[in-house]
């Protein structure tokens, strides 16, 4: 077999890992923290929405429109959370520093 096919292409069998897997542990912990924090903000509202969607009577609803409405409702909760606002402020400060580092690296 090796004589007939001396070369093999493993590109279809072996894929490159997703970038997220390659993040340093500190960055992974940060992203997990943010996801957990957002979960805490939204937990009660998720339950309310699920309850309201579980037994809908009457006319059919526009699923796309309702999905968009829910997304906007949840986004507003996250964006208007005071602790999230504080975190975002600190993250914006960090971005300013990181962008300067990135600019220096490119030179």
C-alpha positions in Angstrom: 0.0 0.0 0.0 2.8 2.4 0.9 4.5 1.6 -2.4 1.3 2.5 -4.3 0.6 5.6 -2.2 3.9 6.9 -0.8 2.4 10.2 0.3 -0.8 11.0 2.2 -2.7 14.2 2.8 -4.0 14.3 6.3 -5.5 17.8 6.0 -9.1 16.4 6.0 -8.4 14.1 8.9 -6.6 16.6 11.1 -8.0 20.1 11.5 -6.3 23.1 13.1 -7.5 23.8 16.7 -9.9 26.7 17.2 -8.2 29.8 18.3 -10.2 29.8 21.6 -8.4 26.5 22.6 -5.0 28.2 22.2 -5.8 31.2 24.4 -3.5 31.4 27.5 -5.2 30.2 30.7 -5.7 33.7 32.1 -7.6 34.8 29.0 -9.7 31.6 29.1 -10.5 32.3 32.8 -11.5 35.9 31.9 -13.9 34.7 29.2 -15.4 32.1 31.4 -15.8 34.8 34.1 -17.6 37.1 31.7 -19.9 34.3 30.5 -20.8 33.4 34.0 -21.4 37.0 35.0 -23.8 37.5 32.1 -25.5 34.2 33.0 -26.1 35.6 36.5 -27.5 38.8 35.1 -29.9 37.0 32.8 -30.8 34.0 34.8 -34.2 35.3 36.2 -35.1 36.9 32.9 -34.4 33.6 31.0 -36.8 31.8 33.3 -39.5 34.5 32.8 -39.1 34.3 29.0 -39.1 30.5 29.0 -42.3 30.5 31.1 -44.0 33.0 28.8 -43.1 31.0 25.7 -44.1 27.6 27.2 -47.8 28.0 27.0 -48.8 30.6 24.4 -52.5 30.7 23.5 -54.2 32.3 20.6 -52.6 33.4 17.4 -49.3 32.2 16.0 -46.4 34.6 16.7 -43.7 35.8 14.3 -40.8 33.7 15.6 -38.1 35.8 14.0 -39.6 39.0 15.4 -40.1 37.5 18.9 -36.5 36.2 18.8 -35.2 39.7 17.9 -37.4 41.2 20.7 -35.9 38.8 23.3 -32.4 39.4 22.1 -32.9 43.2 22.4 -34.5 42.7 25.9 -31.6 40.6 27.1 -29.0 42.9 25.6 -30.5 45.8 27.4 -30.4 44.0 30.7 -26.7 43.2 30.2 -25.8 46.7 28.9 -27.6 48.5 31.7 -26.2 46.4 34.6 -24.1 48.7 36.7 -21.5 46.1 37.4 -21.2 45.4 33.7 -20.8 49.1 33.0 -17.9 49.3 35.5 -16.3 46.2 33.9 -16.7 47.7 30.4 -15.1 50.9 31.5 -12.1 49.0 32.8 -12.0 46.9 29.6 -12.0 50.0 27.5 -9.1 51.4 29.4 -7.3 48.1 28.9 -8.0 48.2 25.1 -6.4 51.6 24.9 -3.2 50.2 26.4 -3.3 47.0 24.3 -3.8 49.0 21.1 -0.7 51.0 21.8 1.2 47.7 22.4 -0.1 46.3 19.2 0.9 49.4 17.3 4.4 49.2 18.7 4.6 45.5 17.8 3.7 46.3 14.1 6.5 48.8 13.8 
